[in-house]
Amino acid sequence: MQTFPLILFKILATVLLADFVAGFVHWVEDAYAREDTPILGPLVARANIVHHHYPRYFTRLSWWQSSWDLFFISSAIVLGAWALGVLTWPVWLFVIISTNANEIHKWEHRTRKENGPVISFFQDIHILQSPRHHAIHHTNPKNVHYCTTTNLLNPVLDGLHFWDGLEWLLAKTLGIHRRPDTSLPGSGPAPAWLEDYRRPVAKEQ
């Protein structure tokens, strides 16, 4: 029989694992997803570029529009775990958090009024990542604080220069470098198609 401290440890470990996996995907999207990347370009890179230029744009999207891809990936994880006989409660917890990673991220860009008292309360007590914490990611040069579920991992990973190390390793071994982020000053002109997104969110920036 599992003890209460062990259960709490498993919950914390599962939450942090889900936060790290989502942060890793976020880092890949920010650093390396390009418009001309096959399949992922139009599905991922464009949305990422829009988000860095107009962070509140995706608050207009529905849960399905924000999370359909995570839903299908999580469904595959559940089916795989079920087939292997390892569909335990930590797996369910990981899947639930991972499926809603973009929604949790979205809450960090909404106002307290938009989030309501329950979400705002959990942000205030740092069960969920707070908007103030996530705002650091959108501060130039926008290359830190990739994890968006909790406030716990980012200070550790950034303090260890974890993402910088991965980027250095990819550059040295594979010659892969970060894509230019046109939302940063001096990084070149933004894509012309961004004009389609500017007007609808102009009052919110």
Disulfide bonds with the S-S distance in Angstrom:
none
